[in-house]
Amino acid sequence: METQNVTLVVPKQILREAKLLAVKRQTSLSALLTQLLSDMVAEENGYASALKRHVTYLDRGVDLGTSGTIHWTRENVHER
């Protein structure tokens, strides 16, 4: 995968803690940020894909076994 350098402005305290986290995970800060961004993109793409599938499912509808004809009335269903 082709890479590109970027410049970030990060508060010093966050940067210090992020570096410590990278050391604890035995990785570099760059690899840590790359993984975090990759996870975020994958999650967003997964959400968009799931949303598209569900909207398609809702548009198509569900077969309730009525063949498009309702054989009952509200009064029959809710007899008092």
C-alpha angles and dihedrals in degrees: 000000000000115000135206131198118240134188118228131190108215129167110256095239092052091047091050092050092044090053090051090050090051090051091049089052091045094238139105126267088244092054091046092053092043091054092047092050092045091052092049093050092047091049092049092047090048091051092049091049093049091047091052091050092049095047089050089050091050092047091051092048131207127280106239093184095253097111086226095300124106112214099187139059131225090251092055092050093046101040113171 
